[in-house]
């Protein structure tokens, strides 16, 4: 295939937000253009660093006598997504960070949060981006979990919001992430 400058793109958040989550077993989207189901809740604004998709292949190297590498055995591909939510007072964000049962809200307004040792629930995550070439990319994580929460620094020079790491797990078909593309509306 010949070079094509239209294939070089960058991403922006889709209008309405880039990060969505829903309870485990929520019906998954199967394309990039159908509206998300009612079970999905938006995390609101995230930092301008965007969403980092990190891949890491675990492997071990076997060498022959004399030092030559003769085989590399792959042991899986670890994928994580990291981003920083900026809507610190958004009850959806607090529930994802600290657990639904640990967050109290009154008519949509955050009232209290308890920090406990409760394990994070496995949930469905969706990341949506508008690419430079007027395409929508929708990454669907059918089973994922918040696996790290970074430092939350109280400062007069930065917005509150810790960096969050989300780790996807394989579904029944062995797929961790489905990537869908469509022409932007």
N, C-alpha and C positions, 0 to 999 in steps of 0.2 A: 504494500500500500504506500502511496506517495505521501509526502509530508503535507499536513493540512493545518494551517494556523488556527482554524476554527475549533480544533480539538484542544487547544491550550486555553484553559479557563480558570477562573477563581470563583469562590462562592460567597454569597450573602445570605442572611437568614430570610426565610420565606415570611411574607407578611403574616402577622399573627404569632410568630415565634418559630424557633428552630428546634426546641426540645419539648417533647411530649412524652407522657408516661400513662400507663393504664394498668389495672389489676391483671395478674396472671390469668391466662385463658380468655382474655378479651379477644374478639375477632380481629385477626390481623389484616391490615391492608395488603392488597396484592398488586398494586400498581402505584404510580406516582401522582395520579390525577384525581382519584376518588377522595371525597372528603373523609377525614378521620371519623370514626364512630364516636358516639356520645360518651364512651368510657374514658376517652383520652382527655387529659388535663395538661394545659400548657404551663411551662416554667417561667414564662415571661422573658424579659431581657436577659441576655448573657453577655459577658465581657467581649470587648472587641478582639480579643485573642481567638475567638471563635471556638470551634469544636475540633480537638485534635484526635485523629484516629491513629492509634499506635498498634503496629503489628510486630510480633517477635516470634520467630521460628525457633523452637527448642530442638537442638540437634546434638549428636555426639559423633566425633570423628574417630575412625579406625585407620591406623597407619600400619603399613607393612614394614617388615624388617628393612632397615635402610632409611626409614623416615618418610616414605611416600604415602600420601593420603590415598586410600583405595576405596573408601566408602564413607559417606556421611549419612547417618540414620536420622531421619526426621521424627520427632516425637510429638509434633503438634504445633499449631499456630495460636499463640496467645494474642488476643485482640482486646484493647481497652479504648475507651473514649474518655477524654478529659475536657472539662469546660468549667467556667466560673459563673454561676447564676448571680445576677445583680439585684434581683427582686427579693431581698432578704426578708421583707415583711409579707411575702406571698405565702399563704398557708400551704399551697401545693408544694412549694420548695421545702418548707420546714417539715412537712409530712414525709417527703422523700429522704430528707437528711436524717431525721430522727424517729420516724415511725408514726404511722397514722394514729395509733392509740396514745401517743405521747404529745400530740398537738391539740390544743383547744382553740376553736374559732367561734366567734359569735357573729352571725350574719355576714360571713365572708371576711371578717376582720380577725387577725391573729390576736389571741388572748394570752396563751401561755404555751411553753414548750418544756418538756422534761427530757433531760439527757440521761439515757439509761444504757445498759449493756444488751438491749434487745437486738436480735439479729435483723438485718435488713431483708425485707421480703423480695422474692424474685418477681419481677414485673415485666411488662412489655414496654419497650422504649422505641420512639421514632425520632429521627433527626431529619429535618427538612432544610434544603438549601436551594437557592436560585443561582444557577451557574451563568457565567458571562454570555454564553451562547443561547440565552433564553430557554434553557432547559431547567426542569425541576429534578433534583435528586432527592429521593426519599430512602433513608436507611432504616430498615425495620429489624429490630432485635427482638425475636419472639420470646426469649427468656433471658433476662438480664438482671443485674443487681448492682446497687451502689456498693462499691468495695473499698472506697477510700474517700475521706473528707479531709481536705487540707486545712491549713491555718486560717483562722478568721481574725484579722487584725483590726482592732478598733482604732481608727486614726481620723484626724480631721483632713487628711489629704487623699483618702481612697474610699471607695464604696465598700460596704460590708458585703461579704460573700466568700466562702471558702471554695477552693478548687475541688471539684467532684470528679471521681473516677467511676465509670460504669463499665462492668465487665459482662459481655454476653456469653451465654452457654449454648451448646448445640441443642437443637430441637430434635424431634423424633427422626428427622431425615438427616441429622448430622450437620445442619446449617446453623451458623451462629448469627449471620447477618444477611439479609436480603437487600440488595440495592436495586431500586427501580428508577427509571428515567422517563420523562414525558416533556413535551413542549409546554412551556409556561402559558397559562391562560392570558 
